[in-house]
Amino acid sequence: MRLWRKVRSPEDGKNIEITIIAIICLSAKKKGTQYTKRLLPPFVIPYCVIGRERVMAYVRRFPDGIIHVATASKMMGTVDIRTIRRHVLETKKLIEDAALRLSEFLSAITGYGGLPDHRPGQSPVESLDKAAKEMDRAAARVQGGSAPTIPPMVYVHALGVYARAGKRLIPPLSLVLRTVLFHDTS
């Protein structure tokens, strides 16, 4: 099933329509469990027209979290300071959480990857970037030399979707394993 969704263009501030794919499982619907899944691309924030890539670009530029209204407004395509503040704070928290979760996972797979070096004063964005690069290296080792890279925004997106879900999400095991670059061999 295809759904239409609006996303704000940061270039001109107008909303543009994109297509979202929704999967419906009739068996799950009969059981009364979660029966739809919308496949949101990483640049879409659930229930919002502002794009995740623009918010992350702002947080990369100003990792201290200080709100520069004119710059933020231009980058995100909104003039409401409350919206800007909410997105900056939420994205900073998601970046910190993603970096921590990747580090926890990397510490558990020492045979394939290790914890990236952390220096005093390093921003959460830098920590996430280093952890994501180490995940890419670990995946390449597991898969025998090459593996697709996953941009840091995808990890932030996964946590953001989970945080914004109305009900507890039940992700399929193959999706979880693919997210961390280890294929389901069962």
C-alpha positions as CSV (number, residue, x, y, z in Angstrom):
1,M,0.0,0.0,0.0
2,R,1.3,3.5,-0.8
3,L,0.7,6.5,1.3
4,W,1.4,10.2,0.6
5,R,3.4,12.1,3.1
6,K,4.5,15.8,3.2
7,V,8.1,16.8,4.0
8,R,9.4,20.3,4.2
9,S,12.0,21.3,1.7
10,P,14.7,23.3,3.5
11,E,15.6,25.0,0.2
12,D,12.4,26.9,-0.3
13,G,10.4,26.1,2.9
14,K,7.5,24.5,1.0
15,N,6.1,21.1,1.7
16,I,6.7,18.5,-0.9
17,E,4.9,15.1,-1.2
18,I,6.8,11.8,-1.0
19,T,5.5,8.3,-1.1
20,I,5.6,6.1,2.0
21,I,5.3,2.3,1.6
22,A,3.0,0.6,4.2
23,I,3.0,-3.1,4.7
24,I,-0.2,-4.8,5.9
25,C,-0.3,-8.3,7.5
26,L,-3.8,-9.6,7.4
27,S,-2.9,-12.6,9.8
28,A,-1.7,-10.1,12.4
29,K,-4.8,-8.0,12.0
30,K,-7.0,-11.1,12.7
31,K,-4.9,-11.8,15.8
32,G,-5.4,-8.2,17.0
33,T,-1.7,-7.4,17.0
34,Q,0.3,-4.8,15.1
35,Y,-0.6,-5.4,11.5
36,T,0.8,-2.3,9.7
37,K,4.4,-1.1,9.2
38,R,5.2,2.1,7.5
39,L,8.7,2.2,5.9
40,L,9.9,5.7,6.6
41,P,13.1,6.8,4.9
42,P,15.8,8.0,7.4
43,F,15.3,11.6,6.5
44,V,11.6,11.6,7.7
45,I,10.8,12.3,11.3
46,P,7.6,10.5,12.3
47,Y,4.6,12.8,12.6
48,C,6.6,15.8,11.4
49,V,7.3,17.7,8.2
50,I,10.8,18.8,9.1
51,G,13.5,16.6,7.7
52,R,15.9,14.7,10.0
53,E,18.9,15.4,7.8
54,R,18.4,19.2,8.2
55,V,18.1,18.9,12.0
56,M,21.2,16.7,12.2
57,A,23.1,19.2,10.0
58,Y,22.2,21.9,12.5
59,V,23.3,19.8,15.5
60,R,26.6,19.0,13.7
61,R,27.2,22.7,13.1
62,F,26.2,23.7,16.6
63,P,26.9,20.6,18.8
64,D,26.7,22.7,22.0
65,G,22.9,22.9,21.5
66,I,22.7,26.7,21.5
67,I,19.8,27.9,19.3
68,H,20.8,30.4,16.6
69,V,17.3,31.2,15.5
70,A,18.0,32.7,12.1
71,T,20.4,29.9,11.1
72,A,18.1,27.1,12.6
73,S,15.1,28.6,10.9
74,K,16.8,28.7,7.5
75,M,18.2,25.2,7.9
76,M,15.1,23.5,9.1
77,G,12.5,25.5,7.2
78,T,10.5,26.7,10.3
79,V,10.2,29.9,12.2
80,D,8.7,28.6,15.4
81,I,11.4,28.7,18.1
82,R,9.6,26.0,20.2
83,T,9.7,23.6,17.2
84,I,13.4,24.4,16.6
85,R,14.2,23.9,20.3
86,R,12.2,20.6,20.5
87,H,13.9,19.2,17.4
88,V,17.4,20.2,18.4
89,L,17.0,18.8,22.0
90,E,15.4,15.5,20.7
91,T,18.1,15.0,18.0
92,K,20.9,15.7,20.5
93,K,19.4,13.0,22.8
94,L,18.9,10.5,20.0
95,I,22.5,11.1,18.9
96,E,23.8,10.5,22.4
97,D,21.7,7.4,22.7
98,A,22.7,6.0,19.3
99,A,26.4,6.5,20.1
100,L,26.0,4.8,23.5
101,R,24.0,1.8,22.0
102,L,26.6,1.3,19.2
103,S,29.4,1.5,21.8
104,E,27.6,-1.1,23.9
105,F,27.2,-3.4,20.9
106,L,30.8,-2.9,19.8
107,S,32.0,-3.8,23.3
108,A,30.2,-7.1,23.0
109,I,31.8,-8.1,19.7
110,T,35.4,-7.6,20.4
111,G,36.4,-10.3,17.9
112,Y,35.1,-8.2,15.1
113,G,35.2,-4.6,16.3
114,G,36.3,-2.5,19.2
115,L,35.3,0.6,21.0
116,P,36.5,3.7,19.1
117,D,38.9,6.1,20.9
118,H,37.2,8.8,22.9
119,R,38.9,12.0,23.7
120,P,38.0,14.5,26.4
121,G,35.6,17.1,25.1
122,Q,34.4,15.1,22.2
123,S,30.9,15.9,21.1
124,P,28.2,13.2,20.9
125,V,28.1,13.7,17.1
126,E,31.8,12.8,16.9
127,S,31.2,9.8,19.1
128,L,28.4,8.6,16.9
129,D,30.4,9.1,13.7
130,K,33.3,7.1,15.2
131,A,31.0,4.3,16.4
132,A,29.2,4.1,13.1
133,K,32.6,3.9,11.2
134,E,33.6,1.1,13.6
135,M,30.3,-0.7,13.0
136,D,31.1,-0.5,9.2
137,R,34.5,-2.0,9.8
138,A,33.1,-4.8,12.0
139,A,30.4,-5.6,9.4
140,A,33.1,-5.8,6.7
141,R,35.1,-8.2,8.9
142,V,32.0,-10.4,9.5
143,Q,31.0,-10.4,5.8
144,G,34.4,-11.2,4.5
145,G,35.8,-7.8,3.3
146,S,32.9,-5.7,2.1
147,A,29.7,-4.5,3.5
148,P,27.4,-1.6,2.8
149,T,28.0,1.4,5.0
150,I,25.2,2.7,7.2
151,P,25.2,6.5,7.7
152,P,25.0,7.6,11.3
153,M,21.6,9.2,10.6
154,V,20.1,5.7,10.1
155,Y,20.9,4.8,13.7
156,V,19.4,8.0,14.9
157,H,16.3,7.4,12.7
158,A,15.8,3.9,14.1
159,L,15.8,5.2,17.7
160,G,13.6,8.2,16.8
161,V,11.0,5.9,15.2
162,Y,11.0,3.7,18.2
163,A,10.7,6.7,20.6
164,R,7.8,8.2,18.7
165,A,5.8,5.0,18.2
166,G,2.4,5.1,19.9
167,K,2.6,1.4,20.9
168,R,5.5,-0.8,21.6
169,L,7.0,-1.7,18.2
170,I,7.7,-5.4,17.4
171,P,10.6,-5.3,14.9
172,P,11.2,-8.4,12.9
173,L,14.4,-10.1,13.9
174,S,15.8,-9.9,10.4
175,L,15.4,-6.1,10.5
176,V,17.2,-5.8,13.8
177,L,20.1,-8.0,12.6
178,R,20.3,-6.1,9.3
179,T,20.4,-2.8,11.2
180,V,23.6,-3.9,13.0
181,L,24.9,-5.4,9.7
182,F,24.8,-9.1,10.7
183,H,22.6,-11.2,8.5
184,D,20.0,-13.6,9.9
185,T,21.2,-17.0,9.0
186,S,18.4,-18.9,10.7
